[in-house]
Amino acid sequence: MTTKVTKMPALKDTNVVKIAVEMEDQVAQLVEFKQQQPLAATIQELCNGWGLSDPDQYALQFSESNNRNYITEKNRNEIKNGYVLRLTYSPSKTAHDILQKLNSSSNDEKTAAVQKLSSLSMDMTFALEFINKQGLALIINLIEKGKCKGELLAHTLLSFVELMDHGIVSWDILELPFINTVASYVNNQSSPQDSKVVQASLSILESIVLNSTGKYTQVEKEIGFQNLIMHLQTQNPVIQQNGIALINALFQKADQPKRKSIASALCSKQVRNIITSNLIQSRSGQVGTEMAHQLYVLQTLIFGLLEQRMNTKMDSQDQDAHDKIKELRKIAFDVDITNATDSTVRRQMGVFAKDYKKLGFKYDINPALDFTETPPGMLALDCMVYFARNHTESYTKVVLENSCRADEHECPFGRTSVELVKLLCEVLRIGEAPSEQGQTYYPMFFTHDHPFEEFFCICIVLLNKTWKEMRATTEDFLKVFSVVKEQITRALAAQPLNMEKFKQLLQALTYAEITQLWQRERLSREEWESHARPITELKEQITPEIMDLIQKQRLGFLVDGTCFTKYSQRGQRIKDKFWYVRLSSNHKVFHYGDCDEKSVPSIEELPNKLAVVDVKALVTGKECPHMKDARGRKTTHQLAFSLTLDSVEVTSLDFVAPDEKAFDYWTDGINALLGNKMVSKETEHDLETLLSMDIKLRLLDTEGIDIPQDPPPIPEDPPNYDFCYDFK
């Protein structure tokens, strides 16, 4: 008897990948790259294959067009089967060669050197070598002397930006001559500069303002505000973007008086027209992510100036405020007692109290008490006076209409104005610092020199109209405001281009329309909130099916991929740097790589891979490695998540989601891949919505039938079953 022995297939070694290595003027080598073998040994073998001496002078690079980083012990695990690498001179030798050329007298050699430098400086390994060889000091010296021109200057400035973006060197090292020279490239409108020179100079000045200590004054002194405004009118979107970013940086770092001065200039008709025509309308609504963020920051900073008035109580000794209250009464009822006698004044004071009651103040004897609550504080009085002075006809109409109504149906102008200003501050988040992920801005606020006050004037007229439509009484105060808030937020969500468009949207959102919307939502909510056992048991039966559907949607979202903004290891946002991540269709591998802001790369265009099985765990928020050193950022960590890996070289893959929805979808999808429960707010919301819809469909045949809280009891078994009828 012969026994047949079956040879078992050899186990695949995951630590060995097959790659190609190319080199200029050499035939490419096909080699096995051993992850556990030191890089120096691998480079030695490659040099032996090509007959090269001094292997210490060589290094490996990725060869993709969007990834030319040097390969180190930290990132070597990114090398996968089929990769093509390049053998080139080491970062140390390359940095040495570039420095030699920069010290040469030939401008052509210098230009070629800084061109190479600007592309290599994005790599942290090279940047460290170049800076350690005093390369950054040389670049600063070249810029300070002002001898570089044209393309040489452009690439020198761009190289400086890339080198400083790594956070290796403090921005405090820069002195006044450097700042003056860079500022001159922004200010010089007489002789047109290379666009790359201007955009790099704007970026450098912005970083100095935001990241240095005490350099703001020097930049602010050297930069002409009108020159920045001129740059917003160019056709170059990067210059426009960097220009508005520098304006925001100067705005943020300025003291209160200077902030008011900048805001006054920005709200002038000329500047507003430039912003709306060149930054918003010229793109037909297609504003890029970074530009949208900068416009959001600008809007937040301008509205932030209202915070002081919003949190200021009325001082009983403030004569100007008392005069404003009197002016409100005078404009509404037109009574002048300047030359009246004392007895007449006393009689008029009684009339004043009646007038203040008609004006709708809570404290008609002493209306000043209406402005002691913060927020809205004195901001409410400012808005009311603005309405009375600038929209006198609408103001008197609102006041007099309510004076003629029965007391129970009167819409009290004073009390509603105070509450409305408080509501508007809440809607626009006045007093909150700009978040690093914020992109929500409203074009209409850039079309008026007093945007908040004008916003109030439109909304107070809306409130009076809604009050009449609802036939409300003072007992319905909160109900009216809930409707008004819904009208305002829905109209703002449509991103109206100007105040007139906003008015038109509000006209369409009548009380009847809002009521219908609420009725549909209320019916859905009531059905969901039902605690009847039959419904509860039905929900328990169909919940697994719906959770499976949600899981498939989340994984589909990961397959489509997302563009993320890059963040440094210190949790700092890197401007204009993006990367794209997507899951393979078989849900086994994450593909990722650098990308442009608006591009959607295919899975083949993403050079880096991460197997799902290599993911150890998902961590979120402040527990993420790249968020542990983040300081003073209130919102960024809330959108941060990391994949911790079993790899020694790269311990995590770190993300900051563009918004809360993307954060929830990605964390849900990753939890699903890891076999964990999906626990995000979006999952709760989707489960609630889909359950509600499914329940409605299943209960269509029971419409009009009251479902009992508990099912009817099952009757006891009969004593016998002899109750069939015999037809014979």
Disulfide bonds with the S-S distance in Angstrom:
none
